C-alpha cells in the first residue's frame, strides 16, 4: 500500500492504515523529521486512546491506555546496543500481545518474529509525505 499525503491529512491516513494493518506490531522507518511521531499520534487516536500522545525520545517508551488493551510507543533512536534494549525489558513488551509501535526499530529487528507491519516514510521537497506499508 502506498499513500502520498500532506500533514493536514494525517488523520485520514491513520484511518486507511488501520484498515490495512495485519498485526498490532508496527515498525516505523524514516529520516528525522519525516513525521513518524505525528503519524503515530494519529494512529493512537484512531485506535481509541484518549491519552495525551508525546514522543518517547527520552523515556524510550510511552504507554497509552485503551478500553481493553494498551499501546506501547517506542523511540529507539538513542539506544546504542541490544543490551540496552534488554535492560529496559523490551522482550516483555514484544511478548505482551498489546499494540507495539516502534520508531527507529533497526537495532531490535532480530528479536522480532515475522508477525509485524512495516511503514516507510519519506518526504519530498514539497513537504508531501510518501508512505509505504509492507505487511
Secondary structure, 3 states (H helix, E strand, C coil): CEEEECHHHHHHHHHHHHHHCCCCEEEEECCCCCCHHHHHHHHHHHHCCCCCCCCCCCCCEEEEECCCCEEEEEECCCCCCHHHHHHCCHHHHHCCCCEEEEECCHHHHHHCCCCCEEEEEEECCCCCEEEEEEC
